[in-house]
Amino acid sequence: MAGTSDREELVELLARYASIPDARDWEELPRTVFTDRVEFDFESVGAGPAFEIDRDAYIAQFRTFFAGWQATHPEITH
């Protein structure tokens, strides 16, 4: 097989994203998933205006959210 497809790369990206809380890797893993600034845009589903946040600030919130959980079980489907 010559190289990976875009689809395979996206599947791997989502797997890394879902692994962040399980791995409790709040430093290195997020850098393989997010750019320095993260933009969230869920306006199409009525979740308010789009906004940007610094990756480290977002991961700090993410970390706080999962702090009390003993275990997580990520599920990402199409």
FITI-479856 format. One record per residue (C-alpha): residue number from 1; residue in one letter; x, y, z. Coordinates in Angstrom, 3 decimals, padded with zeros to 6 digits. Example, Ala and Ser with C-alpha at 12.3 -4.5 7.8 and 13.67 -1.06 7.14 Angstrom:
% residues 2
<atom><n>1</n><res>A</res><x>012.300</x><y>-004.500</y><z>007.800</z></atom>
<atom><n>2</n><res>S</res><x>013.670</x><y>-001.060</y><z>007.140</z></atom>
END
This chain:
% residues 78
<atom><n>1</n><res>M</res><x>000.000</x><y>000.000</y><z>000.000</z></atom>
<atom><n>2</n><res>A</res><x>001.473</x><y>003.331</y><z>-001.014</z></atom>
<atom><n>3</n><res>G</res><x>000.781</x><y>005.957</y><z>001.655</z></atom>
<atom><n>4</n><res>T</res><x>-002.402</x><y>006.554</y><z>003.586</z></atom>
<atom><n>5</n><res>S</res><x>-005.669</x><y>007.920</y><z>002.314</z></atom>
<atom><n>6</n><res>D</res><x>-007.332</x><y>011.069</y><z>003.630</z></atom>
<atom><n>7</n><res>R</res><x>-009.984</x><y>008.864</y><z>005.172</z></atom>
<atom><n>8</n><res>E</res><x>-007.404</x><y>006.797</y><z>007.055</z></atom>
<atom><n>9</n><res>E</res><x>-005.746</x><y>009.957</y><z>008.334</z></atom>
<atom><n>10</n><res>L</res><x>-009.097</x><y>011.325</y><z>009.552</z></atom>
<atom><n>11</n><res>V</res><x>-009.916</x><y>008.042</y><z>011.295</z></atom>
<atom><n>12</n><res>E</res><x>-006.530</x><y>008.189</y><z>013.035</z></atom>
<atom><n>13</n><res>L</res><x>-007.095</x><y>011.837</y><z>014.018</z></atom>
<atom><n>14</n><res>L</res><x>-010.463</x><y>011.016</y><z>015.601</z></atom>
<atom><n>15</n><res>A</res><x>-008.923</x><y>008.057</y><z>017.425</z></atom>
<atom><n>16</n><res>R</res><x>-006.238</x><y>010.323</y><z>018.912</z></atom>
<atom><n>17</n><res>Y</res><x>-008.895</x><y>012.879</y><z>019.899</z></atom>
<atom><n>18</n><res>A</res><x>-010.993</x><y>010.227</y><z>021.640</z></atom>
<atom><n>19</n><res>S</res><x>-007.901</x><y>008.859</y><z>023.398</z></atom>
<atom><n>20</n><res>I</res><x>-006.990</x><y>012.089</y><z>025.183</z></atom>
<atom><n>21</n><res>P</res><x>-009.183</x><y>011.482</y><z>028.294</z></atom>
<atom><n>22</n><res>D</res><x>-008.325</x><y>007.762</y><z>028.441</z></atom>
<atom><n>23</n><res>A</res><x>-004.599</x><y>008.322</y><z>028.154</z></atom>
<atom><n>24</n><res>R</res><x>-004.703</x><y>011.332</y><z>030.479</z></atom>
<atom><n>25</n><res>D</res><x>-002.149</x><y>012.817</y><z>028.114</z></atom>
<atom><n>26</n><res>W</res><x>-002.844</x><y>016.514</y><z>028.465</z></atom>
<atom><n>27</n><res>E</res><x>000.432</x><y>017.670</y><z>026.891</z></atom>
<atom><n>28</n><res>E</res><x>001.663</x><y>015.764</y><z>023.826</z></atom>
<atom><n>29</n><res>L</res><x>-001.449</x><y>014.071</y><z>022.433</z></atom>
<atom><n>30</n><res>P</res><x>-003.476</x><y>017.312</y><z>022.091</z></atom>
<atom><n>31</n><res>R</res><x>-000.664</x><y>018.771</y><z>019.991</z></atom>
<atom><n>32</n><res>T</res><x>-001.198</x><y>015.940</y><z>017.480</z></atom>
<atom><n>33</n><res>V</res><x>-004.913</x><y>016.734</y><z>017.289</z></atom>
<atom><n>34</n><res>F</res><x>-005.352</x><y>020.519</y><z>017.552</z></atom>
<atom><n>35</n><res>T</res><x>-003.663</x><y>023.576</y><z>016.088</z></atom>
<atom><n>36</n><res>D</res><x>-002.500</x><y>026.363</y><z>018.433</z></atom>
<atom><n>37</n><res>R</res><x>-005.915</x><y>028.006</y><z>018.091</z></atom>
<atom><n>38</n><res>V</res><x>-009.045</x><y>025.857</y><z>018.009</z></atom>
<atom><n>39</n><res>E</res><x>-012.226</x><y>027.041</y><z>016.286</z></atom>
<atom><n>40</n><res>F</res><x>-015.595</x><y>025.617</y><z>017.269</z></atom>
<atom><n>41</n><res>D</res><x>-018.538</x><y>026.216</y><z>014.959</z></atom>
<atom><n>42</n><res>F</res><x>-021.794</x><y>024.473</y><z>015.787</z></atom>
<atom><n>43</n><res>E</res><x>-024.076</x><y>027.241</y><z>014.536</z></atom>
<atom><n>44</n><res>S</res><x>-025.689</x><y>024.888</y><z>012.016</z></atom>
<atom><n>45</n><res>V</res><x>-027.124</x><y>022.862</y><z>014.909</z></atom>
<atom><n>46</n><res>G</res><x>-028.207</x><y>025.908</y><z>016.915</z></atom>
<atom><n>47</n><res>A</res><x>-025.425</x><y>025.833</y><z>019.497</z></atom>
<atom><n>48</n><res>G</res><x>-024.575</x><y>029.524</y><z>019.437</z></atom>
<atom><n>49</n><res>P</res><x>-021.977</x><y>031.515</y><z>017.568</z></atom>
<atom><n>50</n><res>A</res><x>-018.641</x><y>030.126</y><z>016.460</z></atom>
<atom><n>51</n><res>F</res><x>-015.675</x><y>030.920</y><z>018.692</z></atom>
<atom><n>52</n><res>E</res><x>-011.935</x><y>030.413</y><z>018.925</z></atom>
<atom><n>53</n><res>I</res><x>-009.909</x><y>029.371</y><z>021.952</z></atom>
<atom><n>54</n><res>D</res><x>-006.234</x><y>028.756</y><z>022.603</z></atom>
<atom><n>55</n><res>R</res><x>-005.457</x><y>025.015</y><z>022.470</z></atom>
<atom><n>56</n><res>D</res><x>-003.837</x><y>024.991</y><z>025.912</z></atom>
<atom><n>57</n><res>A</res><x>-006.821</x><y>026.812</y><z>027.446</z></atom>
<atom><n>58</n><res>Y</res><x>-009.215</x><y>024.348</y><z>025.812</z></atom>
<atom><n>59</n><res>I</res><x>-007.218</x><y>021.352</y><z>027.026</z></atom>
<atom><n>60</n><res>A</res><x>-007.157</x><y>022.839</y><z>030.535</z></atom>
<atom><n>61</n><res>Q</res><x>-010.988</x><y>022.928</y><z>030.430</z></atom>
<atom><n>62</n><res>F</res><x>-011.074</x><y>019.416</y><z>028.971</z></atom>
<atom><n>63</n><res>R</res><x>-008.761</x><y>018.192</y><z>031.741</z></atom>
<atom><n>64</n><res>T</res><x>-010.893</x><y>019.812</y><z>034.450</z></atom>
<atom><n>65</n><res>F</res><x>-014.052</x><y>018.279</y><z>032.985</z></atom>
<atom><n>66</n><res>F</res><x>-012.579</x><y>014.757</y><z>033.103</z></atom>
<atom><n>67</n><res>A</res><x>-010.727</x><y>015.169</y><z>036.439</z></atom>
<atom><n>68</n><res>G</res><x>-013.345</x><y>013.409</y><z>038.552</z></atom>
<atom><n>69</n><res>W</res><x>-013.886</x><y>010.477</y><z>036.219</z></atom>
<atom><n>70</n><res>Q</res><x>-012.189</x><y>007.215</y><z>037.080</z></atom>
<atom><n>71</n><res>A</res><x>-012.649</x><y>005.797</y><z>033.592</z></atom>
<atom><n>72</n><res>T</res><x>-013.876</x><y>006.925</y><z>030.201</z></atom>
<atom><n>73</n><res>H</res><x>-015.118</x><y>005.048</y><z>027.183</z></atom>
<atom><n>74</n><res>P</res><x>-014.946</x><y>007.045</y><z>023.957</z></atom>
<atom><n>75</n><res>E</res><x>-017.387</x><y>006.240</y><z>021.209</z></atom>
<atom><n>76</n><res>I</res><x>-017.168</x><y>007.976</y><z>017.865</z></atom>
<atom><n>77</n><res>T</res><x>-019.333</x><y>006.813</y><z>015.020</z></atom>
<atom><n>78</n><res>H</res><x>-020.308</x><y>008.085</y><z>011.644</z></atom>
END
